[in-house]
Amino acid sequence: MVTVINIVQIIISLTLIAILLLQMKGEGLAGAFGSDSPVAHQRRGLEATLYNITVALVVVFLVLSLLSALAPRLFQ
């Protein structure tokens, strides 16, 4: 069971890396270090979808991490 959780975590982490790189594509290197833009920005279309997928995958990754840490105690 722990092996399955770890494999799923690896797949989710690679997917998160890819999605985050897609989100930063238009920002350049300055966006990676938290540069401020004076223009208010609202996410629309594909950008909003990628953001929502990112949030969902992070939540799933967090839950799987907790399960992975607690698995030896839960599945004895």
N, C-alpha and C positions, 0 to 999 in steps of 0.2 A: 504494500500500500504506500509506503513512504517513497519507494522508487517511482511509482506512478505520479505522485505529487511533485517530486523533484523534476521529472521530465516535463510535466505540464508547466511548472515554474520556468524552466529554461525556455520553452516555446513562447510563453507569455512575455518573458523579458526581452527576447529577440524581437518580438512583434512591437513591444513598447519602444525599443530603440529605433526601429524603422519608422514608426509613426512620429516620434519626436523629431527625427531628422527631416521628415516630410514637412512638419510644421515650421521648422526653422529655415526652410529653403529660401523664402523670400526676405528674411530679415538680415542675412549676411552675418559676418563675424561679430559685429557690434551687438546684435540681438542676443547672442549667446552669453554675453557678460552683463546683461540687464540694462542696456541703454534706455534712457527715457525718451519718449516721443511726446511732444506737446499736443498731438492730435488724438482725440478720443477715437477708439477703434472698437467696432462691434463685429463679432464673428458672424459670418453668413455662409451659407452653402456648404461647400466641402470643408472649409476651415472649421465650421461649427460641428460638423459630423466627426472630423478627426479629433477635435477637442473632447467631444462626448465619449468617443470610443476610448480615448486615452484615460479619461476619468474612470470609466467602467473597468478597463484592464488593470488600472492601479488598485482598485478596490478588490478585484479578484486575486491579484498578486499578493496583496496584504493578507487576505483571508487564507490563501494557500500557505503563506509563510508562517502564519500562526498555527495552522494545522500541521505543518511540517515540524515545527518546534514541539508541539504537544503530542504528536503521533506516537512516540514510544510509550507514553503514558496511557493514551486512549486505546491503542490497539494491542494490548498485552495479551 
